[in-house]
């Protein structure tokens, strides 16, 4: 999930601090999510997917493959 978040953010031309501000967290926390060190709570995860234009369904499919 983390790398996909980062790639989507970069493709949109958004900086880490911009996305973090949009969802109400610190850039450091978002960096932890993108690096795969932490998993965001479900409500925050949905906000991130929505902002980055990725369907939450895709993320759920990826979890089932693991």
C-alpha positions in Angstrom: 0.0 0.0 0.0 2.7 2.5 1.0 4.6 2.5 -2.3 1.4 2.8 -4.3 0.4 5.9 -2.2 3.8 7.5 -2.9 3.7 6.8 -6.6 0.2 8.2 -6.9 1.1 11.3 -5.0 4.2 11.9 -7.1 2.2 11.3 -10.3 -0.2 14.0 -9.2 2.7 16.4 -8.6 1.8 16.7 -4.9 4.4 17.1 -2.1 4.2 15.0 1.0 3.3 18.0 3.1 0.5 19.0 0.8 -1.2 15.6 1.1 -0.6 15.5 4.8 -2.3 18.8 5.3 -5.2 17.7 3.2 -5.9 14.8 5.5 -5.0 16.5 8.7 -1.8 14.6 9.7 1.9 15.5 9.9 4.2 14.9 6.9 6.2 12.5 9.1 3.2 10.3 9.7 2.3 10.2 6.0 6.0 9.3 5.3 5.6 6.3 7.7 2.5 5.2 5.7 4.3 5.6 2.4 7.4 3.8 3.6 5.2 0.8 4.9 6.3 1.3 8.5 2.7 2.0 9.7 -0.8 1.3 8.3 -3.3 4.2 8.4 -6.6 3.7 10.2 -9.4 2.8 7.8 -11.0 6.3 7.8 -7.7 8.0 7.0 -6.9 5.4 4.4 -10.1 6.1 2.6 -9.3 9.9 2.6 -5.9 9.2 1.2 -7.2 7.0 -1.6 -9.9 9.6 -2.4 -7.4 12.5 -2.6 -5.0 10.5 -4.7 -7.7 9.3 -7.1 -7.3 5.6 -6.3 -10.2 3.4 -5.6 -10.3 1.9 -2.1 -11.4 -1.4 -3.7 -8.1 -1.8 -5.4 -6.3 -1.5 -2.0 -8.6 -4.2 -0.5 -7.8 -6.5 -3.5 -4.1 -6.1 -2.8 -4.5 -7.1 0.8 -6.3 -10.3 -0.2 -3.4 -11.2 -2.4 -1.0 -11.1 0.5 
